[in-house]
Amino acid sequence: MTTDAKRDAMLAAIAAIYDESADVFADNTAMYRERRWTEDHDRFIAGIPLHGRVLDLGFGSGWDMRYFHSRGYEVAGIDISRRQVVRARESLPYADVHLGDIARADECFSLESFDGIWACAAIVHIDRIQAEKTFHSMYRLLRPGGSAYVSVKCRSDVNAPEIVEKPSRSSDGIVKRYIYWLPEDLFAALRSTWFSVDSHGYSSMNSGDTFVNIFIHKP
C-alpha cells in the first residue's frame, strides 16, 4: 500500500469512528467542557483582537466554536466527520464550517485570514507526518502575529508506547487509535514550522492521560 493510500485509509477510519459516535461524543464533550479548560480558552482569546476570526481544527461537537462566538468572535471550523459537520451546520448557523482533512485546511480557507487557530486534541489520531502538515497549514492560515493553541496526548518516557488503541470514554467505548507525543518532539515540530512557542502547561484527563497544552504564535 502506498503512503497516500495508507493516509487515506487512516483518515477514512477516523471519519467513520466519529460519524458513528457523533451524538454520544457531542453530549459527553459538552458535559466535560462545562467543567474544565475555560482558563485555556480565555488565555487563547486574550491574544486575539475582539471580533477577530478564529478557526477550530477538528471541531467535533462544536462546543469550542460556540464558546468563541459567545465571546464576540467570528468562527470557522473544519472536521473530517460528515456527521459532525451536519450537526454543526444545524446548530451553529453562524459558523463557516467545512468537511475535510485538517492537514489540508489551507485549501478550504483563504491564506492569512485568521487571527487565531484552536487545535484542541485535533491531532491525537494522526501520525507525525500528518501532524507536521497540519502545523504548516495552520501557519499559512494565520495572519502575521496570529495566535494558536495546540493540545495533544503526551508521554514522559521515551520507551512508552507512541501509538495506543483503547476504548474512548467520550464515544461510548468505541476503540480509537491515539498518538502520544514526547513534549520535546512536539516543540521541535512546531518550531520547524516557524512558529514561536510562547508557553505550555499540562492537564490530566479522567482517563488518566496527560495532555500538553501549548500556546504559540506566528511572528
N, C-alpha and C positions, 0 to 999 in steps of 0.2 A: 504494500500500500504506500502511495506517495505521501510526502509531508502534507501537501494540500488536502489529500483525501483523509488523512488522519485528523487534521484540524477540523475539517467539515464534519466528520463523524463525531468528534468531541463536542462541537457546538450543537449539533443536532440532538445529542444525548442530553445536554444541559437544557436545551429548549423544551424537550419532551418532559423532563422532570418537573420543570416549573409550570408547564401547561397543565400537567396532571394535578399539581398541588396548589394551583393559584389561589383558590378560595381559602383553604386552610392556612396557607402561608400568609395571606393578607391579614386574616383575623389574628393569628398569633403574633405577627410582626407589630401590628397596631397596639396590642396589649403590652408588648415588651417595650416599644419605643415610648409609650406614655410614662414609663418609669425611669428611663435611663437615656444617657447620651445627649441631653439637651445642652450640656455645657460645651460639647464639641460643636454642635450646631451653631450655638451663639458665637463661639470663638471664630468659627469659619466665616460667618457673615459679617463679623466685626471688621474684616478687611475688605469688604466689598461695598461699593457705593450704593446707597439706598436707591431702590428701583432698578438696580443692575440686573444683568441677565445671568442666571445660574443653570448649569447643566447637571443633571443627575444621571450618572452612568450605571446601568443595571438597576433601574429604579424599583423593580419588584412590585411591592404593594402600592407604591406611590406615596407612602407616608411622608417621606422627606420633601418631595415636591410640594405637597400640601402645606407642610410646615413653612417652607421658604416663601411660598406665596402668601401665607398669612402674615408674614413679616414685611411684605411690601415688595417682593422681588418677582421679576418675570422669570418663569421656569420653563425648562425643556427637559426631555429625557429620552433615553434610548434603552431598549431591553430586547433580549433575544427571544423571549417567550411571547408568542402571539396572544395567548390568553391574558397575560399580564398587560399587554398593550391595549387590548379590547377593554379590559376593566378600567385602565387609566383614562382612556378616551371617554368612557361613560361617566366616570366620577370626577374627573379633573378637566372639564372642557376648556379651561383657560391655559392648559399646558400644551406645548408644542412637542408631541410625542411621536417617536419613530420606532419601527421594528427593525432590528439589525444587530450586528456584531459590534461590541463596544470598541474593539481594536480598529474598526473602520468608521468610527463616528465622524471623522473629519470628511467623510464622503456624504454625510447626511446634513451637515450644518456648514454654514459659511465659516471660513477661517478667521481667527481672531475676532470672534463675535460674542465671546463670553467673558464676563468679569470673574466668574468663579466656576469651578467644576468639583462636584461632590462624587467621590468614588468609594462609598462605604460598603465594604465586602463585595465590591464589584468584580474583583479578580480572584476570588477564593477557589474557583473551579478550573481556571485555565493555567497552562504551563508558562514557564518563564518567557519563552519566545513571544507568546501572545500577549503576556503582560507588558513586555517592553514595547510591543507595537501599540498597545493601549496608551502607554505613557507618551509615546511620540505623538499619537493622535490628540491627546489632551494638550500637549504643548502647542500644537498647531492651532487648536481651537481657542486657546486663551489669548486675550489681549495682553500686550506688554504690561507687566505689573499685576496681572491677574493672579488670583489665589486658588489653591486646590487642596483637597483633603483626600487622603488615601488610607484605608483601613484594611488590614489583612490578618489572617491567622498566622501566628509565628511560633517558632520553636527556638529554644536557647541552646540546645545540644546539637552539634553538627552530626552526631551519629543517630539522632532521632529520625524517624521516617519523614520524608518530604511529602509523600503522597499517601493519603489515608482515605479509605472508603468506610463510611459508617452511616447509620440512620440519622436523619435530621429531626430534631425536636420541633423545628418550626414548620416542617412539611409532613406531619403525621407519620413519621417513621420511615419515609422514603430514603433509600440509600443514596448518598451523594459522594462524589469524589472531591476531596479538599486538598489544596496545596498549602503547606506550612513553610513560610519563609524564615530564613535567618535574618534578623533585622539588618545586619550589616550588608547583606546581599541586596535587600530592598533599597537601602540608602544609596548603594553604588549604582543600581539600575536607574534610579531617579536622577542622580547627578549626571549619569551618562547621557541622559535625555536633555541636559542643560537646565534642569530645574534646580532652584536653590532650596535646600531643606531648612526650614525655619525652626521647627521644634517637633518633638514627638513625645508620646506617652503610651501607657499600656492599660488595657481594660480586660476584665475577666467576664466570661460568659457563663450561663447556667450549666452549659455542657462541660465546663471545666477548661475549655480552651482559652488561650490568651490571644488578644489582638494587639498589634502595634498600630497606633494611630498617628499619622504623620501630616503636618501642615507644611505646605510647600508654596512657592510662587515662581512665576515666570519673570526673570529680570527684564 
